[in-house]
Amino acid sequence: MKELPYFNRNTLDILLGSNNAHKEDMLEILKEDLPAHLKALDICTLQEDFSGIYASAHTMKGTFLTVGAEHAGALSAELLSAAEQKNPRRCSELISCLHDSVKIFLEQFEESAGGH
């Protein structure tokens, strides 16, 4: 995969402008929602629920690309393909990578929002 940024601040600036309060609110929402989505992916993978994996990956891809999480967005796109192919090993690998990518994204987002 082409090297993509974990966090593209420019994308978020286009969405929210320079309003740090909105960025802090968005960060708090993402810190709650993203782990829940990842947990759902983990459960779907254990159950080999490929339609559930596909649905969650689709939702997450949209979220990631909207807020500048380009690396995670690309992983989600690959996960969509793996779910369509019903490839449990590849789905597990990608979900593991997503966990790491989301962690880095949230850390970088928090740093850019002033470390709150």
TORKOL-4160 file (C-alpha; in steps of 0.2 Angstrom, whole numbers, padded with zeros to 4 digits, m for minus):
116
<pt num="1" X="0000" Y="0000" Z="0000"/>
<pt num="2" X="0006" Y="0017" Z="m0004"/>
<pt num="3" X="0012" Y="0026" Z="0011"/>
<pt num="4" X="m0002" Y="0037" Z="0017"/>
<pt num="5" X="m0003" Y="0049" Z="0032"/>
<pt num="6" X="m0011" Y="0042" Z="0048"/>
<pt num="7" X="m0019" Y="0059" Z="0050"/>
<pt num="8" X="m0021" Y="0073" Z="0037"/>
<pt num="9" X="m0024" Y="0089" Z="0046"/>
<pt num="10" X="m0028" Y="0098" Z="0030"/>
<pt num="11" X="m0044" Y="0087" Z="0028"/>
<pt num="12" X="m0050" Y="0090" Z="0045"/>
<pt num="13" X="m0047" Y="0109" Z="0043"/>
<pt num="14" X="m0058" Y="0109" Z="0027"/>
<pt num="15" X="m0071" Y="0100" Z="0037"/>
<pt num="16" X="m0071" Y="0110" Z="0053"/>
<pt num="17" X="m0060" Y="0126" Z="0049"/>
<pt num="18" X="m0049" Y="0133" Z="0063"/>
<pt num="19" X="m0062" Y="0130" Z="0077"/>
<pt num="20" X="m0052" Y="0121" Z="0090"/>
<pt num="21" X="m0068" Y="0118" Z="0101"/>
<pt num="22" X="m0076" Y="0108" Z="0086"/>
<pt num="23" X="m0060" Y="0098" Z="0084"/>
<pt num="24" X="m0060" Y="0094" Z="0102"/>
<pt num="25" X="m0078" Y="0088" Z="0101"/>
<pt num="26" X="m0075" Y="0078" Z="0086"/>
<pt num="27" X="m0060" Y="0070" Z="0094"/>
<pt num="28" X="m0070" Y="0065" Z="0109"/>
<pt num="29" X="m0084" Y="0057" Z="0098"/>
<pt num="30" X="m0071" Y="0048" Z="0088"/>
<pt num="31" X="m0062" Y="0041" Z="0104"/>
<pt num="32" X="m0079" Y="0034" Z="0109"/>
<pt num="33" X="m0085" Y="0028" Z="0092"/>
<pt num="34" X="m0070" Y="0020" Z="0084"/>
<pt num="35" X="m0066" Y="0008" Z="0098"/>
<pt num="36" X="m0084" Y="0002" Z="0097"/>
<pt num="37" X="m0083" Y="m0001" Z="0078"/>
<pt num="38" X="m0066" Y="m0010" Z="0080"/>
<pt num="39" X="m0074" Y="m0021" Z="0093"/>
<pt num="40" X="m0089" Y="m0025" Z="0082"/>
<pt num="41" X="m0076" Y="m0029" Z="0068"/>
<pt num="42" X="m0067" Y="m0041" Z="0080"/>
<pt num="43" X="m0083" Y="m0050" Z="0084"/>
<pt num="44" X="m0089" Y="m0051" Z="0066"/>
<pt num="45" X="m0072" Y="m0059" Z="0062"/>
<pt num="46" X="m0073" Y="m0072" Z="0075"/>
<pt num="47" X="m0090" Y="m0077" Z="0069"/>
<pt num="48" X="m0085" Y="m0076" Z="0050"/>
<pt num="49" X="m0099" Y="m0063" Z="0048"/>
<pt num="50" X="m0093" Y="m0056" Z="0031"/>
<pt num="51" X="m0108" Y="m0045" Z="0029"/>
<pt num="52" X="m0106" Y="m0038" Z="0046"/>
<pt num="53" X="m0087" Y="m0035" Z="0042"/>
<pt num="54" X="m0092" Y="m0027" Z="0026"/>
<pt num="55" X="m0105" Y="m0015" Z="0033"/>
<pt num="56" X="m0093" Y="m0009" Z="0047"/>
<pt num="57" X="m0079" Y="m0007" Z="0036"/>
<pt num="58" X="m0089" Y="0003" Z="0024"/>
<pt num="59" X="m0095" Y="0015" Z="0038"/>
<pt num="60" X="m0078" Y="0017" Z="0045"/>
<pt num="61" X="m0070" Y="0020" Z="0028"/>
<pt num="62" X="m0082" Y="0035" Z="0026"/>
<pt num="63" X="m0078" Y="0041" Z="0043"/>
<pt num="64" X="m0059" Y="0040" Z="0041"/>
<pt num="65" X="m0059" Y="0048" Z="0024"/>
<pt num="66" X="m0070" Y="0063" Z="0031"/>
<pt num="67" X="m0059" Y="0066" Z="0046"/>
<pt num="68" X="m0042" Y="0064" Z="0037"/>
<pt num="69" X="m0037" Y="0046" Z="0043"/>
<pt num="70" X="m0031" Y="0042" Z="0026"/>
<pt num="71" X="m0021" Y="0026" Z="0031"/>
<pt num="72" X="m0036" Y="0019" Z="0041"/>
<pt num="73" X="m0047" Y="0023" Z="0026"/>
<pt num="74" X="m0036" Y="0014" Z="0014"/>
<pt num="75" X="m0036" Y="m0001" Z="0026"/>
<pt num="76" X="m0055" Y="m0001" Z="0027"/>
<pt num="77" X="m0056" Y="m0001" Z="0008"/>
<pt num="78" X="m0045" Y="m0016" Z="0008"/>
<pt num="79" X="m0055" Y="m0024" Z="0021"/>
<pt num="80" X="m0071" Y="m0021" Z="0010"/>
<pt num="81" X="m0063" Y="m0032" Z="m0003"/>
<pt num="82" X="m0057" Y="m0045" Z="0009"/>
<pt num="83" X="m0075" Y="m0046" Z="0016"/>
<pt num="84" X="m0082" Y="m0048" Z="m0002"/>
<pt num="85" X="m0070" Y="m0062" Z="m0005"/>
<pt num="86" X="m0075" Y="m0070" Z="0012"/>
<pt num="87" X="m0056" Y="m0071" Z="0016"/>
<pt num="88" X="m0055" Y="m0073" Z="0035"/>
<pt num="89" X="m0036" Y="m0073" Z="0037"/>
<pt num="90" X="m0035" Y="m0057" Z="0027"/>
<pt num="91" X="m0049" Y="m0049" Z="0036"/>
<pt num="92" X="m0041" Y="m0053" Z="0053"/>
<pt num="93" X="m0024" Y="m0046" Z="0047"/>
<pt num="94" X="m0032" Y="m0030" Z="0041"/>
<pt num="95" X="m0042" Y="m0028" Z="0057"/>
<pt num="96" X="m0026" Y="m0030" Z="0067"/>
<pt num="97" X="m0018" Y="m0016" Z="0056"/>
<pt num="98" X="m0034" Y="m0005" Z="0058"/>
<pt num="99" X="m0032" Y="m0006" Z="0077"/>
<pt num="100" X="m0014" Y="0001" Z="0076"/>
<pt num="101" X="m0019" Y="0014" Z="0063"/>
<pt num="102" X="m0033" Y="0020" Z="0073"/>
<pt num="103" X="m0022" Y="0022" Z="0089"/>
<pt num="104" X="m0009" Y="0032" Z="0079"/>
<pt num="105" X="m0023" Y="0042" Z="0071"/>
<pt num="106" X="m0031" Y="0047" Z="0087"/>
<pt num="107" X="m0014" Y="0051" Z="0095"/>
<pt num="108" X="m0009" Y="0062" Z="0081"/>
<pt num="109" X="m0027" Y="0070" Z="0081"/>
<pt num="110" X="m0025" Y="0074" Z="0099"/>
<pt num="111" X="m0008" Y="0082" Z="0097"/>
<pt num="112" X="m0015" Y="0093" Z="0084"/>
<pt num="113" X="m0030" Y="0098" Z="0095"/>
<pt num="114" X="m0018" Y="0104" Z="0108"/>
<pt num="115" X="m0016" Y="0088" Z="0118"/>
<pt num="116" X="m0033" Y="0089" Z="0127"/>
